[in-house]
């Protein structure tokens, strides 16, 4: 499967990187690498995750982030990389905008 990370999802990853890097040097890189690994796993597991708000949701351990994505034929489109500690209403609004 081909993976496409949409611009808003890329912004989510950058924001998460910046947040964790401010907490501790190197934590941002660990966050980014963990998210990239979870996204790459979607090549094999894409479509296997339960749907929430109309999108498949994969949890990106060890960080409290969820990857919201859609699958069509041989394409996985990542729409959001959302911090699970945020208000769920913000997530619903965000996914309606995509």
C-alpha positions in Angstrom: 0.0 0.0 0.0 1.0 3.6 -0.6 1.0 6.0 2.3 0.0 9.7 1.9 0.3 12.0 4.8 -1.9 15.0 4.2 -0.7 18.5 5.0 -2.7 18.9 8.1 -1.4 15.6 9.5 2.1 16.7 8.7 1.4 19.9 10.7 0.2 17.7 13.6 3.5 15.7 13.6 5.6 18.9 13.5 3.5 20.4 16.4 4.0 17.2 18.4 7.7 17.2 17.7 8.1 20.8 18.9 6.1 20.1 22.0 8.1 17.1 23.1 11.4 18.7 22.1 10.6 21.6 24.4 10.0 19.2 27.2 13.4 17.5 26.8 16.0 17.5 24.1 15.7 14.4 21.9 12.1 13.7 23.0 10.8 15.3 19.8 12.9 13.1 17.7 11.7 10.0 19.6 8.1 11.2 19.1 8.6 11.8 15.4 10.3 8.4 14.9 7.5 6.7 16.8 4.8 8.3 14.7 6.7 7.6 11.4 7.0 3.9 12.4 3.3 3.7 13.3 2.4 5.3 9.9 4.7 2.9 8.0 3.0 0.0 9.8 -0.2 1.0 8.0 1.3 -0.4 4.8 0.5 -3.8 6.3 -2.3 -3.1 8.8 -4.1 -0.4 7.0 -7.9 -0.9 7.3 -7.6 -3.3 10.2 -8.3 -0.7 12.9 -11.7 0.2 14.1 -13.4 3.3 12.7 -14.0 6.4 14.8 -15.7 9.5 13.4 -15.7 7.9 9.9 -11.9 7.1 9.8 -9.8 4.2 10.9 -7.9 4.9 14.1 -4.5 3.5 15.0 -2.9 4.3 18.4 0.7 5.4 18.1 2.4 4.0 21.2 4.1 5.0 23.4 2.7 8.5 22.9 -1.0 9.3 23.5 -1.6 10.1 19.9 -4.1 8.5 17.4 -3.6 8.3 13.7 -6.8 8.9 11.8 -6.7 7.5 8.2 -8.8 6.4 5.3 -8.1 3.4 3.0 -9.1 3.2 -0.7 -7.8 0.4 -2.9 -4.0 0.6 -2.5 -3.8 4.0 -0.8 -3.7 4.9 2.9 -4.4 8.7 3.5 -3.4 10.0 6.9 -5.8 12.8 7.8 -4.8 13.6 11.4 -2.3 12.7 14.1 -4.3 13.8 17.1 -3.2 14.1 20.7 -5.7 11.9 22.7 -5.5 14.3 25.6 -7.2 17.1 23.6 -11.0 17.8 23.6 -12.8 15.2 21.5 -15.0 17.9 20.1 -11.9 19.5 18.5 -11.1 16.2 16.8 -14.7 15.8 15.4 -14.5 19.4 14.1 -11.1 18.8 12.6 -12.1 15.6 10.8 -15.2 17.3 9.4 -12.9 19.8 7.8 -10.9 17.2 5.9 
